[in-house]
Amino acid sequence: MELAPLAPLLDRSGPWASVYLDTSHATEDAAQRRALIDRAAVDRLAALGADGPTRGAVGEYLAGLPAAGSPPGRALFAADGEVALDAPLSSSPPDVVAAWGPLPHTAPLLALLDDTAAGCLIAAVDRTGAELELRALGRNTPAGTVEGPQRQARGHRAPPADRREWHYRHRREDTWERTAGIIADHIARVWPGSGARLLVLTGDVRERRAVHHRLPQGLRAFTTEVDGGGRAGGIAREAFDRRLDEAWEDHRSMHLDAVLDDFHAGLGRPGEHATDGAGTETAPGAAAQGVPAVVSAAQQHRLATLLVQAGRSDPDRPVWTGPQADHIGVDRATVRSMGVDEPRQAPAADALLRCAVAAGADAVLVPDSAPGPAGGLGAVLRWPA
């Protein structure tokens, strides 16, 4: 899961109202149903003790949402009488979920944002340039056009002598090569700000491969080629979208496998452990497992990828927190020693996700069937202890 969009949640000290609700409009009574859901969300916040201005901000925001074109669900996070973040969800929550606490309740996002909804930057390539498109939450948005260098058309003329034909073909090859370089350079510039997790090259096979070879090495790890797309109209969109979903699932599975491999390799030998000066268990290698070790790594800003396996005990285990992301500890005294007068308790998954956002780290939801961290919380670290 890409955590950068959660950065607005770092700017306020809380307490926080968090609401997950269905915002789809698929039935005839959708407007009436939505009104009931919105009211239930505000009522549940009131029952939890949320302050009036924050409840009011949530209610006003929900009332102002458009009646059509909404995503299947939304997650709202509000504090100090203002909605700080509206996160569209790729699936509808089965029920209204509301929380009021010292931190935003972000842990459900790992499942509800659902990385199976591909976030792809698509480049449909041909000999003259490329059309870019961003696919997120099942929707496609134009993302610009890249044109190669203009060349004079050959036109209709008598067949040239062999030498002239050789020069013509080489000029054409040179134009194709320069076009591929222009497209690759443009993609490399827009990729960091696209929010995509996978670059898909489609269109003419020869040209897209030329672009692929010219991409920066670091970007190639997030790049795949998919047949069936193109710049011209008339492509079989439904079939192409199915291929996109398959490519994304393959990429996601490979990423999860790589993270789990790094995690298990970094844990060290069975039974190996270490402690810090206060006697708290820490990670002995390039990975951490369990609340004490992962919290210790978060205090040291060492999180690279946070692993959460829902349904286990550790994600809901309370830890102590303060106003800043690195105000985190397994006991109250530790956070007080950081200068926090009144530490508050929050679920470990929420607190560690806040740390991961602040550290620019990643987070993955480990399926129940996968060999995840014991207890349900682990991390791949930036450097070993």
Secondary structure, 3 states (H helix, E strand, C coil): CCCHHHHHHHCCCCCEEEEEEECCCCCCCHHHHHHHHHHHHHHHHHHHCCCHHHHHHHHHHHHCCCCCCCCCEEEEEEECCEEEEEEEECCCCCCCEEEEECCCCCCCHHHHCCCCCCCEEEEEECCCEEEEEEEECCEEEEEEEEECCCCCCCCCCCCCCHHHHHHHHHHHHHHHHHHHHHHHHHHHHHHHHHCCCEEEEEECHHHHHHHHHHCCHHHHCCEEECCCCCCCCCCCHHHHHHHHHHHHHHHHHHHHHHHHHHHHHHCCCCCCCEECCCCCEECCCCEEECHHHHHHHHHCCCEEEEEECCCCCHHHCEEEECCCCCCEECCHHHHHCCCCCCCEEEEHHHHHHHHHHHHCCEEEECCCCCCCCHHHEEEEECCCC
